[in-house]
Amino acid sequence: MSIELYVVTPEGVLVETQIESMVVPGTEGEFGILPGHEPFLAPLQAGELRYEAEGGTRIVSVASGFVEVTGERVTVLAQGAVSETDT
């Protein structure tokens, strides 16, 4: 089972992929998201967003913004973001 991930900045879409899970740097601390997660909207703090896709962990450094979770999609709206690594 997977969920769609979009990481969007003022410059455009940085990430558009199917993921298995992710960890997001929220203002109240890190939190995890899995497919089927309850819908919610939360503020982001600057930090590392990590997600599992295609058998590996990917890291995106994000600036402040928001994350919206629906049953089938996670949308990260960040002031800025840089894709860092594939591990």
Summary of the structure (lengths in Angstrom):
residues: 87
radius of gyration: 11.4
end to end distance: 21.1
largest distance: 30.1
contacts: 252
relative contact order: 0.29
helix: 0%
strand: 71%
